[in-house]
Amino acid sequence: MSAPPTTSIGERAKMSDIPVAPGLTLFGLAPDRLRVWGLKSAFSLIDQALTSGAGFGVNLLLARWMAPAVYGAFAVAFAGFLFAAGFHNVLLLEPLSVMGPARYPNRLPAYFRSQIAVHAILVGALSCGLLLTGLVFWMVVPENPLLGAVTGGGLALPFMLLGWLTRRMCYVMERPTVAVQGSALYLALIVAGLFLLGHFARLNSFTAFAIMGCGSLISSGWPILRLGIFSYGDGGGCGTSWITVLRENWKYGRWLVGSTVLYSVSSQIQMFLVAGMLGLGAAGVLRAVQLPSLVMTQVVMSTGPLFLPAFASEFGRGAAKRIQHKALVVSVGLGGAALCFAGLLAAFSGRIEHIFFGGKFAAYAILMPLLALVPAANGFNQGFSLALRATQRPYFDLIANALGAPIAVISTILLIRWWGIGGAATSLVLSYSSIAIVTVFCYLRFGYGTSQSEEAA
């Protein structure tokens, strides 16, 4: 049985009514409230670790078990999935997180149903486009490994992104434990499925996407049941038709679409160009040696949801100096940690490659510490980016990505001709570094200076 939606809303109300013990507060929060939010933060980190671990585990096993060309086809299709996921984030997930609690606090289940309908329409159309692309591959080059990858990705796309959507609903309802349960179920399902397919020699790019899609569909059902999204004793859906929600989503996310396109170009174009210029096998190699840096990148980027509310709170209080201090601490801390990670990869890249891939990509192990400079650039950029977003200057993100995208395209084409796969890895470092440099410059030139003048006034 699903829990009544009013229960979760009531639980949120109860948590907000926790009494504050005088003299026992930290940053204005009572110990009981600190315990509640501490547990929520812990469960959020666990959820992030489970989802990141699932993605890392899938790619690691596929890179180890598949032929480079077959894994390269999977990597190209997965890069396409990440491109689509960027639009899904700005047109569904971000509006859901912002407008759901603000406009529909007493009608969240009905609002969620409308968002699921929007998801089905938008992602369903994109999935059909991918399936048509797969049909073209089947008619023109039926032996191309991309046929199975594109077809499998098209079938799995709606269900994989549905998993992201239901996890975000858990956070809007302030039920991170439900998200953790769903993520744990997803991890268990795909690991079991991959080992089963490997045992029967049925593992390929199509079946890999099929396992991920099935795992996402099943694990998405758990949050839907626990949150009572399709329990209709919630006041109905008055005022939350999918057309209304779609318009709201577009009004909110349209300004972020351009930044998403540019960021996707900066971060994903290398995979497509390597596949086109060097072949699918080279794309598989690039994705494999990129896996350690992707783990660190995920760690760096996951700090955003944790620190952004604190930055925004300081901005609301007009504490410019505290924002500057936190931005510096976060950036130096994350950037320094990522540099240490790159140093460890440089010292033990050969051993790490052998542990992960059994010597399959030993000739390219030197690229692992080079690619680890990507999360280092992200780390040094993160605190200043959060400060600009918290002080309501997100347009600087568009400016930074507008510079990073052409650098990524031009440098990839030129450097691949000079250094092959290593050139693509170098291009990734250059594009992310340029984004970081522009962000820091914008913060020092506009964000920092404005804050100082406001504080002086």
C-alpha positions in Angstrom: 0.0 0.0 0.0 1.2 3.5 -0.8 1.5 6.0 2.0 -1.1 8.8 1.9 0.5 11.9 0.4 -0.9 14.0 3.2 1.2 12.0 5.7 4.5 13.1 4.1 3.3 16.7 4.0 2.2 16.4 7.6 5.6 15.0 8.5 7.2 18.0 7.0 5.0 20.3 9.0 5.8 18.4 12.2 9.5 18.8 11.5 9.1 22.5 11.1 7.4 22.7 14.5 10.3 21.2 16.5 10.7 23.4 19.5 13.9 25.5 19.8 15.7 25.2 23.0 17.1 28.6 24.1 20.8 28.8 24.3 21.3 25.5 22.5 21.4 26.7 18.9 24.0 26.5 16.2 23.6 29.0 13.2 20.1 29.6 14.5 19.1 25.9 14.5 18.1 23.9 17.6 19.8 20.5 18.2 16.7 18.6 17.2 16.5 20.6 13.9 20.2 20.1 13.3 19.8 16.4 13.8 16.9 16.3 11.3 18.8 18.2 8.6 22.0 16.3 9.4 20.2 13.1 8.7 18.7 14.5 5.5 22.1 15.6 4.3 23.6 12.2 5.2 20.9 10.3 3.3 21.3 12.7 0.3 25.0 11.9 0.2 24.3 8.1 0.4 21.8 8.5 -2.4 24.4 10.3 -4.5 27.0 7.7 -3.7 24.6 4.9 -4.8 23.6 6.5 -8.1 27.2 7.5 -8.9 28.4 4.0 -7.9 25.8 2.4 -10.2 26.9 4.5 -13.2 30.6 3.9 -12.4 30.0 0.2 -11.9 28.1 -0.2 -15.2 30.8 1.6 -17.2 33.6 -0.3 -15.5 32.2 -3.7 -16.1 31.3 -2.9 -19.7 34.7 -1.5 -20.4 36.3 -4.6 -18.9 34.1 -7.2 -20.6 33.3 -5.7 -24.0 35.5 -5.2 -27.1 36.6 -1.6 -27.3 34.5 -0.9 -30.4 31.3 -2.3 -28.8 32.0 -0.3 -25.6 32.8 2.7 -27.7 29.3 2.5 -29.3 27.8 2.3 -25.8 29.9 5.4 -24.7 28.7 7.4 -27.7 25.1 6.5 -27.0 25.6 7.3 -23.3 27.0 10.7 -24.2 23.8 11.3 -26.2 21.8 10.3 -23.1 23.7 12.8 -21.0 23.0 15.5 -23.6 19.3 14.7 -23.4 19.5 14.6 -19.6 20.8 18.2 -19.5 17.5 19.4 -21.1 15.5 17.1 -18.9 17.2 18.8 -15.9 16.5 22.4 -16.9 13.0 21.7 -18.2 11.7 19.3 -15.6 13.9 18.7 -12.6 14.9 22.3 -11.8 11.3 23.7 -12.3 10.0 20.8 -10.2 12.3 21.7 -7.3 11.6 25.4 -7.4 7.9 25.7 -8.3 6.6 22.6 -6.7 7.1 23.6 -3.1 6.4 27.3 -3.8 3.2 27.0 -5.8 1.7 23.6 -5.0 2.7 22.8 -1.4 -0.7 21.3 -0.6 -1.1 19.6 -4.0 2.2 18.0 -4.6 1.0 14.5 -5.7 -1.3 16.1 -8.3 1.6 18.3 -9.4 3.9 15.3 -9.7 1.4 13.5 -11.8 1.3 16.4 -14.2 5.1 16.4 -14.3 5.2 12.7 -15.1 2.8 13.4 -18.0 5.1 16.2 -19.3 8.0 13.8 -18.9 6.2 11.1 -21.0 5.4 13.5 -23.8 8.8 15.3 -24.1 11.1 12.3 -23.4 8.7 9.9 -25.4 9.1 12.1 -28.5 12.9 12.1 -28.1 12.9 8.4 -27.6 10.9 7.9 -30.8 13.6 10.1 -32.6 16.3 7.8 -31.4 14.4 4.7 -32.4 14.0 6.2 -35.9 17.8 6.8 -36.0 18.3 3.2 -35.1 16.0 2.2 -37.9 18.1 4.2 -40.3 21.3 2.5 -39.0 19.6 -0.9 -39.5 18.8 -0.1 -43.2 22.1 1.5 -44.1 24.8 -0.1 -41.9 23.2 -3.1 -40.1 26.6 -4.4 -38.9 27.5 -1.1 -37.1 27.7 -1.5 -33.3 25.9 1.8 -33.0 22.7 0.1 -34.1 22.3 -1.8 -30.9 23.5 1.1 -28.7 21.2 3.7 -30.3 18.2 1.4 -30.3 18.8 0.3 -26.7 19.4 3.9 -25.6 16.1 5.0 -27.3 14.1 2.3 -25.5 15.8 3.0 -22.1 15.8 6.8 -22.2 12.3 7.4 -20.8 12.7 5.0 -18.0 16.3 6.1 -17.0 15.2 9.7 -16.8 12.0 8.7 -15.0 14.3 7.4 -12.2 15.9 10.8 -12.0 12.5 12.5 -11.9 11.2 10.3 -9.1 14.3 10.8 -7.0 13.9 14.6 -7.3 10.3 14.2 -6.2 11.6 12.5 -3.0 13.7 15.6 -2.2 10.8 18.0 -2.9 8.7 16.0 -0.4 11.7 16.0 1.9 11.8 12.2 1.9 15.5 11.4 1.0 15.3 8.0 2.7 12.9 6.9 -0.1 15.3 8.1 -2.7 18.1 6.1 -1.1 15.9 3.0 -1.1 15.1 3.4 -4.8 18.7 4.0 -5.7 19.8 0.9 -3.7 17.2 -1.2 -5.5 18.4 0.2 -8.9 22.1 -0.6 -8.1 21.2 -4.2 -7.0 19.1 -4.8 -10.1 21.6 -3.6 -12.7 24.6 -5.3 -11.0 22.6 -8.6 -10.9 21.5 -8.1 -14.5 24.9 -7.4 -15.9 26.5 -10.4 -14.2 23.6 -12.6 -15.5 24.1 -11.3 -19.0 27.8 -11.8 -18.8 27.4 -15.3 -17.5 25.3 -16.3 -20.5 27.4 -14.3 -23.0 24.5 -12.0 -23.9 26.1 -8.7 -22.9 26.3 -6.0 -25.5 25.4 -2.3 -25.9 21.7 -3.0 -26.5 21.3 -5.4 -23.5 23.3 -3.0 -21.3 20.8 -0.2 -22.0 17.9 -2.7 -21.6 19.1 -3.6 -18.1 19.5 0.0 -17.1 16.1 0.9 -18.4 14.4 -2.1 -16.7 16.2 -1.3 -13.5 15.2 2.3 -13.6 11.6 1.5 -14.3 11.3 -1.0 -11.4 13.2 1.2 -8.9 11.1 4.3 -10.0 8.0 2.4 -8.9 9.1 2.3 -5.3 9.2 6.2 -4.8 5.9 6.5 -6.7 4.3 4.0 -4.3 5.8 5.4 -1.1 5.0 9.0 -1.9 1.4 8.2 -2.9 1.7 10.0 -6.2 -1.1 8.2 -7.8 -3.3 8.2 -4.7 -6.1 10.6 -5.6 -7.2 11.6 -2.1 -5.1 14.7 -2.4 -7.5 17.4 -3.5 -7.4 16.4 -7.1 -5.5 18.0 -9.9 -7.3 21.3 -10.2 -4.9 23.9 -11.7 -2.2 21.4 -12.3 -2.9 20.2 -15.9 0.1 19.0 -17.8 -0.3 21.9 -20.2 -0.1 24.4 -17.4 2.9 22.7 -15.9 4.6 22.5 -19.3 4.2 26.3 -19.8 5.6 26.9 -16.3 8.5 24.6 -16.9 9.4 26.4 -20.2 9.0 29.8 -18.7 11.5 28.9 -15.9 13.9 26.8 -17.9 14.1 28.5 -21.3 17.0 30.8 -20.2 19.0 27.7 -19.1 18.6 25.8 -22.3 21.4 27.8 -24.1 23.8 27.3 -21.2 22.9 23.5 -21.2 23.6 23.2 -24.9 27.0 25.0 -24.6 28.0 23.0 -21.5 27.1 19.7 -23.3 29.2 20.8 -26.2 32.1 21.5 -23.9 31.8 18.2 -22.1 30.6 15.7 -24.7 31.8 16.8 -28.1 35.1 15.1 -27.6 33.4 11.7 -27.5 31.5 12.2 -30.7 34.6 13.7 -32.6 36.8 10.8 -31.4 34.3 8.3 -32.6 34.0 10.1 -36.0 37.7 10.7 -36.5 39.4 7.7 -34.9 36.6 5.1 -34.7 34.4 3.6 -32.0 37.2 1.7 -30.4 39.0 5.0 -29.7 35.8 6.3 -28.1 35.7 3.3 -25.9 39.3 3.8 -24.8 38.6 7.5 -24.0 35.6 6.7 -21.9 37.4 3.9 -20.0 40.4 6.0 -19.0 38.0 8.8 -18.1 36.2 6.8 -15.4 38.4 7.7 -12.4 38.1 11.4 -13.2 34.3 11.1 -13.6 34.1 9.8 -10.0 36.0 12.8 -8.7 33.9 15.1 -10.9 30.8 13.7 -9.4 32.1 14.3 -5.9 32.9 17.9 -6.7 29.6 18.6 -8.4 27.6 17.0 -5.6 28.7 19.7 -3.2 26.5 22.2 -5.1 23.1 21.2 -3.5 24.8 21.1 -0.1 26.5 24.5 -0.2 24.2 26.6 -2.4 21.5 27.1 0.4 24.2 28.4 2.8 25.5 30.8 0.2 21.9 32.0 -0.6 21.2 32.5 3.1 24.3 34.7 3.5 23.2 36.7 0.5 19.8 37.2 2.1 21.4 38.5 5.2 23.7 40.8 3.2 26.8 39.1 4.5 29.0 39.8 1.5 32.3 39.1 3.3 31.0 35.6 4.5 30.1 34.7 0.9 33.5 35.7 -0.3 35.1 33.6 2.5 33.0 30.6 1.8 33.6 30.8 -2.0 37.3 30.9 -1.4 37.3 28.0 1.1 35.0 25.8 -1.1 37.0 26.4 -4.3 40.4 26.0 -2.7 39.3 22.9 -0.7 37.7 21.1 -3.7 40.4 22.2 -6.1 43.1 21.1 -3.8 41.5 17.7 -3.1 41.1 17.1 -6.8 44.7 18.0 -7.5 45.8 15.5 -4.8 43.6 12.9 -6.5 45.3 13.7 -9.8 48.7 13.2 -8.1 47.6 9.8 -6.8 46.5 8.8 -10.3 49.9 10.0 -11.7 51.8 7.9 -9.1 49.6 4.7 -9.4 47.9 5.0 -12.9 49.4 1.7 -14.1 48.4 -0.2 -11.0 44.9 1.4 -11.1 44.4 0.5 -14.7 45.4 -3.1 -14.1 42.9 -3.3 -11.1 40.1 -1.8 -13.2 40.7 -3.3 -16.6 43.3 -6.0 -16.3 45.9 -4.3 -18.6 43.4 -3.8 -21.4 44.1 -0.1 -21.7 47.6 -0.1 -20.2 49.0 2.0 -23.1 46.6 4.8 -22.3 47.0 4.8 -18.4 49.0 8.0 -18.6 45.8 9.8 -19.6 44.1 9.1 -16.3 46.0 11.8 -14.3 45.7 14.2 -17.2 41.9 13.8 -17.2 41.8 14.2 -13.5 42.7 17.8 -14.1 39.0 18.2 -15.2 37.6 17.8 -11.7 40.4 20.0 -10.4 39.3 22.8 -12.7 35.7 22.1 -11.6 36.8 22.2 -8.0 38.6 25.6 -8.2 35.5 26.9 -10.1 32.8 25.5 -7.8 32.9 28.0 -4.9 32.9 31.0 -7.1 30.2 29.6 -9.3 28.0 29.0 -6.3 28.6 32.5 -5.1 27.5 34.0 -8.4 24.4 31.8 -8.5 23.5 32.6 -4.9 23.9 36.3 -5.5 21.4 35.9 -8.4 24.0 36.2 -11.3 23.5 32.9 -13.1 24.0 34.6 -16.5 27.7 34.4 -15.9 27.4 30.7 -16.3 26.1 31.2 -19.8 29.1 33.5 -20.5 31.6 31.0 -19.3 30.1 28.1 -21.3 29.8 30.3 -24.4 33.6 30.5 -24.3 34.2 26.9 -23.3 32.2 25.4 -26.2 34.1 26.8 -29.1 37.4 26.1 -27.4 36.2 22.5 -26.9 35.3 22.1 -30.6 38.4 23.7 -32.1 40.9 22.2 -29.7 39.4 18.7 -30.2 39.7 18.8 -33.9 43.2 20.2 -33.9 44.6 18.1 -31.0 43.1 14.8 -32.2 45.1 15.2 -35.4 48.3 15.8 -33.4 47.9 13.3 -30.4 44.9 11.1 -31.1 43.0 10.1 -28.0 45.4 12.1 -25.9 44.4 15.2 -27.9 40.8 14.7 -27.0 41.7 14.3 -23.3 43.8 17.5 -23.5 40.8 19.3 -25.1 38.6 18.3 -22.2 41.1 19.8 -19.8 41.3 23.0 -21.8 37.5 23.5 -22.1 36.9 23.0 -18.4 39.8 25.1 -17.5 38.6 28.0 -19.7 35.1 27.7 -18.1 36.8 27.9 -14.6 39.0 30.9 -15.6 36.1 32.9 -17.0 33.9 32.1 -13.9 36.6 33.2 -11.5 37.3 36.3 -13.5 33.5 37.2 -13.6 33.4 36.7 -9.8 36.4 38.9 -9.1 35.4 41.5 -11.6 31.6 41.7 -11.0 30.5 39.5 -8.1 33.3 40.4 -5.7 33.4 44.0 -6.6 29.7 44.5 -6.4 29.5 42.8 -3.0 32.2 45.1 -1.7 30.5 48.2 -2.9 27.2 47.1 -1.4 28.8 46.3 1.9 30.5 49.7 1.9 27.2 51.4 1.2 
